[in-house]
Every structure is written in structure tokens, then in C-alpha cells.
Amino acid sequence: MNKKKEDCLIEFFSEEIPAGMQKSVENQIGNLFKDGLKGKNISYNEVKLYSTPRRFAVKIIGLNIKQEDQSLEIKGPNIKSPEIALKGFIKTQNVTRSMVYVSETSKGDFYFVKKFETGKSIHVLLPEIIDDVVKKINWSKSQRWANNELKWGRPLRNILVIVGSRKVRGSISLGKDESLIFNNTTFSHRHFNKKIMIHNPNDYNLSLKKFGVVVSREERKANILKQIKNILNKNKLKLFEDEKLLEEVVGLVELPNVLLGSIDKKFMKLPFEVLSTSMRVHQKYFSLVNIQDKIAPFFLVVSNTPKDKKVDLNVIRGNERVLKARLSDALFFWDTDITNNFNKWLEKLKTVTYYEGLGSIYDRSVRISKIAFQVSEFFKYKKAEKSEQVGLYSKVDLVSNMVGEFPELQGIMGAYYSEKHGFDNEFKRALFEQYKPSGQNDEIPSSTLGCILSLSNNLDTLVSFFSIGLIPSGSRDPFALRRAVNAVIKILINKEVDISLPNLLKFSFLKNSSKKFKTLEHLMSFFVERLRTSLLDKKYSIGIINSILLHDVIKSKSLYFLSNRIKILTIFSSKKVGKDFIKNYKRIFNILKNIENKDLPKEVNQKIFETEDEKKLFNFLEKIKTINISKVKKDEEVLKNFSDSINVIENFFNSTLVNVENKKIRLNRLKNLYDLKRVFEQFCYFELIED
């Protein structure tokens, strides 16, 4: 017999929840309800989630209205326990002595009782699940209000709970003898100011939409994009894409109404980034460009009001006035900043502390400039003095008025101001891109000078914080040091910079750093671990990665060299010739696992060879010894030479027994294999590569 199913709706209605919290909490609520239903042994077909600034809703499709019946086997005390323990068990379970039986377990014989529990109604269980969900939500910031003890993102005002057409009776405790009783009503958009009764979960979306609430995030997003497209087509404009802003705006409105406003022409001399940032950060406006991709004197604002020509016009005018005030400040900052010179700002940096124990930002600028000067030759950049100068001036915009107002424009404003002070476009571009790459998916700076500056900036950050013991641990990384090391790795590999990691890090230390060697050791480990993670993300096998990164080659070769060797080794090990070679190497490695060189003869004695294949193996060894592996330009050539050993080694093992009784012959053969292994392991630790 099929169990009866119904659709269920739960809505938490509150004051406006900040947009940045909504998606996380929406997902948490969905997962908590799924866990709660599973824990109560209640099946369902699907869970749908909705959120707006004022509500989180869960629609559970095909929910069983009754819990599954359960046959339980309840474990009691050990049969060796005192009689009083058994009596306590019988009393607790509300059974008779005849219902108790003994069963064997891995820990001995125990008393058991079987009980059948009839499933409870969803109307009984749902209030318990809701109460648990409310308590378990992890808010980034929460509030308590009035005399309540309940914490919620903003004051919680109403909880709607219905199963089918029936209201679920129940409440959640707010503390201090206060509670919030469940009901079957919710509230409209503020404009309509209506209390809405929901008769059935399937009526929810449409009932709210009639009164100005689009409950689906995805529907609101699609609605916004559709309106934007219509406005752009009508006015021959293009949107400056900003997915982060779009997601935020979706969380600010319940009824999206996209409006086009204009920007006073006197503000159009401001850099695009200033206009865009001012509109995005303070006003949540979208920037627009013309068909030539130049900033257009217009903006888009997403209003939370029903469409009405008169009201829309007032909203547009109001937003234009607010933007005018904002941009007037920005224009003042711009006009003031361009009258200052870099040397004056550089001097001012001496009064700004970078971090306790790390000096001023001026000190940091000097360190960056010195690193930039030293590493420029490894980038094959011939203007070392320019590298030094761009490093010295890289932080001057931090004391500008504009960056004081918009910290996210640091570097960008320095670039624009450098142009005003006569620096060339290469210099400007380097300052502009000095914080790239800002993440795994971001590109490295487009110019060599920009790469030098970014690398120097990140190296100083890493060495500085490591030198005072502020090393990331677990998931904590308040100074974004993992991002800094990822940026260095990405630049070094993409630009094929020929410098080893130890040599690179030594450039970054102060001459009198007392903790230099300990810090260098920690930084090396940190770099290697992040490089390993980066390579794993690219789907290289852990065995091949470790065969290189655990090898001494890491101390003398560049990160580009190492990553390229891993790439070549991956290709080699996937082919039959590579598999055959590695199989032979591992056979040799296993034979020699407990053998040390000091236990073997100083050199192989050819006079006591007994087989022709033994002699051929030695001749191959003598030939391959003449190859200086570190000097061979292509790793493919080295592996090709190694591969020539396959038949020689296989024939040796087919005709020659290594562990013979004659100790002198046995040690001579082991020495032959040992010397061959030593040649192979100059390349990598082949034994770590998985079969």
C-alpha cells in the first residue's frame, strides 16, 4: 500500500537580511531540513529553496505524512551485570521479563529486547525538525532583539508551516517564556502591505507574485537581466559585466525594476574605475559602456518598487542626485591628488605602519624595490633601475585621497597618477597590474615589468610575515599568504623564469635577519606544498609529483623546470616504454632496499663476471655514466637514454641470479645494480610513481 504524500511549505519571515548572507543561509536551511527528515526516517521526493531579503522558504515535494514504522532491537546490559541493571533496563523499556532475550555480540553476551514503533505523523515531527533547524543555522553575523534569546540574521517575525492544505500546529521558543507560533500566513512586498494566507504550498509562488514578491532568486536574476537587455538594446549601450554585483542586487530586491539614470558630463573626466567603483560600492549601480567600450554617461539602478512612470522618474532623479554628491567627492579627490608628486607621497609613507615588527610602508617599498632590482635579470629584463623605481613607487597611492575613500583602487590609482606625473605606459601598466593574479583563475600581469613588480610584492609579503612567525595554519590565512605564494608560482612557471626557489627566496631577506635560515626552511616547505596542490589541481598523479618535489633537484632548478619535468614524466610513464622502464627500476630498487653503499665494493670487478648479460649491463652503465643529466637540455633525451636499458636489464635478470651464495660475486652484482640505480635516480625517485 502506498503511503500518502503531501507537499509541505515552511517560510521564515524576518526584517531584511543582508544580501551577502542569503545564499549561504538558504543552502544551510536546505541541508538542515534534509538531515532532519533523514534523521526522523521520513522520505520525500524533492526540496526546493527560495530566498528574498525578507524570507527564506523551503518547499518539500512529495513528503510522507507519516514516519516509517520501525522494528528496533534495543541492547541492554551484559548478562554478567548485576540483576539490578537488568531490572532497570526492563523498567526503562517498559517491557516484561519474558520479552527480554540474550544475543551474542563481539563484546560478549548481552540482553536485548525487540520493540515495534509505529511511525509518528509529520504534524508531530515537523515542529521538532524546525526547532532544530532554527538553532543550527550558522550565521556570519546574528542579532537578538527585545528580550529574546533566539539569534537570527535580523529579527524573525513570522513562521509559516503548512502540509497540504493544513496548518501545522507548533512554535519555536524565543526564550524567557516567549514563543513564535506557526501559522499559514505571510506578508507581501512592503509597497502592498498585505497579509497573505497560503492555502496550499503550490499556491505560494503565485500568491506572493501577485503582491510584488518574486521568491525565486534565479527568477529575479533572469528578470533583472531581461530588463537590462531591453534597456541596452533601446539605447545602444553595453553592460560592464559584474557578476558579483548582480548576485548582490538579486539579494536586495523582492520586485526588480531596472531603471536608467544619467551621469553629469563634468564627471566623465574621472577614470572609468573611479566611476565604476563609486557606483558599485556605495550605490549598487551597474556601469555602462558604449559600442566602442568607452565609459558611457549612464548607469543602471535596480529599484525595489512596482513599475510606475511617475514613481520611476522620481527614483531616477533621486539616485542621480545621490550619485552627483558621491562623484563630486571623487572629483575633488582626483583634482587634489594629481597636484601631489610621488616623492612627497613616498615621504608620507614613512608615517604609515605596515605591520607591527615589519616597519613602515616606506620600508616595505624599499624592500620591494630591492627585490625587483635583483630578480629583473632572471626575467631577462634589461632595465633593472626601472624595476627598482617601480617597486619604490608601487605603494605611494595608499596615502592618496582617492584610495583612502576606495581602498579597492590601490594600484589602479597609482597607475593613473603615474601617467599624470610623466611616467611611461609600461610603468603605468606595471602599477595597474601589481596585485595580479588575485586568485587561481586570474591572469598574471601582461607585461614583464608588471610580473617583476607582482612577484616582488608577494615575495616581500611572504618573507615579512613568515619572519615574525605569522604562518598560515589550518584554514586560517588572515594575510592571504596562500594567495601570495600561488601568485609567485604562477608567474615563475608562466614566464619560464630560470631561478631556483632557494636563490629566489634569498633575495627577499634583510641582510641582518637573525631568523633567515629558519624562515627560509619554512618558506621552502610552504612553496613546495602549494606547488604540490597546484599540480594536483591539474590532475597530475601524486606519485609523479612527489618523485620530483621530494628530490634534491628542487634545490637547484626553477619551478618552471620542475613543472615541465612532471609533465614530461607523466607522458613517459603512460607509455609502454615508460611502464617497462619503471617496472625494471622498481625491481632493482626493491633488491637494494636494505643495501647501503658502504656494504658494497668500491667499484665493480669485471674480472669475476660470469654471464654475458652481466657484462652488457656494466657496459651500459659505463656508457650512461658519461651523460651529464643536469646538462642535457631536454628531459625527453634523458628518458630515451634510460629506456635503452630495458632489454639489457631484463636479459640480465633472466640469465643472472643476483643473490648467489658466493659473497664476492653477490656483492659485485649488487654494486653493478646500485651504481645503475644511482644514475637513474639523478632524474627523479622513480620508485614513488604508482603502477
Buried (B, 14 or more C-beta within 10 A) or exposed (E): EEEEBBBBBBBBBBBBBBBEBBBEBBEBBBBBBBBBBEEBBBEBEEBBBBBBBBBBBBBBBEBBBBBEEEEEEBEBBBEEBEEEBBEBBBEEBEBEEEEBEEEEEEEEEBBBBEEEEEBBEBBBBBBBBBBBBBEEBEBEEEBEBEEBEBBBBBEBBBBBBBBBEBBBEBBBBBEEEEBBEBBBBBBBBBBBEEEBEBEBBBBBBEBBBEBBBBBBBEBBBBBBBEBBEEBBEEEEBEBBEBEEBBBBBBBBBBBBBBBBBEBEEEBBEBBBBBBBBBBBBBBBBBBBBBEEEEBBBBBBBBBBBBEEEEBBEEBBEEBBEBBEEBBEBBBEBBEEBBEBEBEEBBEBBEEEEBBEEBBBBBBBBBBBBBBBBBBBEBBEBEBBEBBBBBBBBBBBBBBBBBBBBBEEBBBBBBBBBBBBBEBEEBBBBBBBBBBBBEEEEEEBBEBBBBBBBBBBBBBBBBBBBBBEEBBBEEEEBEBBBBBBBBBBBBBBBEBBBEBBBBBBBEBBBBEEBEEBEEBBEBBBEBBBEBBBEBBEEEEBBBBBBBBBBBBEBBEEBBBBBBBBBBBBBBEBBEEEBBBBBBBBBBBBBEBBEEBEEEEBBEEBBEEEBBBEBBBBBBEBBEEBEEBEBEEBEEBEEBBEBBBEBBBBBBBBBEEBEBEEEEEEBBBBBBBBBBBBBEBBBBBBBBBBBEE
